[in-house]
Amino acid sequence: MNETIKEVTEQIIERSLKSRKIYLNRIEEAKIHGVNRKRLGCSNLAHAMAPMKEDEKDLIAAMEKPNIAIITAYNDMLSAHEPYKLYPSLIKRTLTDLGATSQVAGGVPAMCDGVTQSQPGMELSLFSRDNIAMGTAIGLSHNVYDGALYLGVCDKIVPGLLIGALAFGHLPGMFVPAGPMPSGISNAQKAKVREEFAKGDISEDALLKVESASYHSSGTCTFYGTANSNQMLLEMMGLQLPNSSFVNTNTPLREMLTERSAKNILDMTKALGNYKPIADIVNEKSFVNAIVGLMATGGSTNHTLHLIAMARAAGIILTWDDFDKISKTTPLLCKMYPNGQADVNHFRDAGGMSVVISQLLDAKLIHNDVETVVGFGLENFIVTPTIQSDKLIFKEGLKTSTDATVISSISSPFSKEGGLKLLCGNIGRSVIKTSALKKEQLFIKAPAIVFNSQEELQSAFKREELERDFIAVVRYQGPKANGMPELHGLMPPLGVLQEKGFKVAIITDGRMSGASGKIPSAIHLTPEAVDGGVLAKIENGDMVSFDIESGEIKLMVDDKIIKSREIDKPNLSNNRYGFGRELFTSMRHSVGRAEEGASVFDIIGEERA
């Protein structure tokens, strides 16, 4: 095993001893013998099976075969989740043919950050993750289920589902993807047109035509943002069928994979003698594998929040230092937009997760001694699903890429280090995505221009006040201030300035989209401005040193002067209501710091600083 990966894993295990023990003891208490519904009284059970068909009622009442929960994030506005409208009936039919039953235990919300970017609704986005976790728990609380299938793909949905699933860690569980849409116009063309619109060179009608040619059908968006990073993580953690994430939606192979998932979860139940609860799959090594996969593929910065929150749900404590150490020892193997021009369909065709996992195992950068939904060992994921003679088979997968411009190799990576980095300094701690940056962008020293909202920056750009080198300080965007919205809408104007030859960067306590990356962006900065962090004391014209290679961001102002400054605190009342924001007041009050996963949960009884 790579010494750094081994050391980080051991540190996580040691750090998590107390909390992990608490979690596992709780899971042990929740385990029972036989089918779960035997605990219910007759009236309870009658309520649970009232709408079922007579043959299904007979199976339920016999108390012999499993009943599988379906937690679905279906809606027909979200392209990645629209295909899920057909999944419950397909799963039910498959399980009924096997003498078992299933029920849609609950639906959870699924919002699209692509729709809410730069809109007030984006301020609900991060909190939707914990809302989804609670919705998952409510669905499973009826206690008539012996396993669960989780239908979700996108940004906050998969992390929320997994947090909820881990709360019911005594149940077997696995995730069922919907698959990406076919490729549309090139990502390079889309980015170019967005910048042309930001400059005022094209109309909204022209922009909409291009955007619609990119996001054009059912299925996951094809760029490698948070949604597709979720799918990669689920495979790295052994929670999804091998190399299945990027099989296109609405295809015969996709349907067969869904049927296989239903059969697979049935085999994992206690009633069939191969009991494998999700708590027995997810452990410290699973999360280390997930982080390595994130770095090797150049995945989304959002997972420096989500992985920490998901791990805490299992009593495992991750830190940004773990991410940084792993990134420094993990080579970047993939180039997908925004880190390159390829999309996930090109990634799949080059060998996909089979190649990535094979390369990482050969380099001893990931743990093979882990449990998965298809057996012990991550080597089970070096396969390719295909149809032969009308049957689904998993044939031996590719171990080397068929397209080195999309997936490289351990011996010839795109970069010796992974795609993310920790930045520290007198302003605080933050993370940055480096995989899409050029060498000349790795150091910037420039005066700060301070904005207390993203709208202020957009307005200054339109007034042509930003035609110079500068570092944008966009503050009061943290979880306690306004829910930590993504600030992806700032990328086109900053990109225009960068294309003009100006050196620009951004420091913020907010987030960036998983599709961001070409502007140096120190994000998730903690302490956030509303907590009185140094971010709240920066003034226009202050020099800031942004040194990515050394991992330092520094306000070039004497410490005594910084301490003497009053905190510039704007009126945030307009972020407290409208678009449902008033319903999330308690979440803003109780949310933890970004470095703790920006979660409202105190699952293992920790005391927050």
Order of alpha helices (4+ residues) and beta strands (2+ residues): alpha-alpha-alpha-alpha-beta-alpha-beta-alpha-alpha-beta-alpha-beta-alpha-alpha-alpha-alpha-alpha-alpha-alpha-alpha-alpha-beta-beta-beta-beta-beta-beta-beta-alpha-beta-alpha-alpha-beta-beta-beta-beta-alpha-alpha
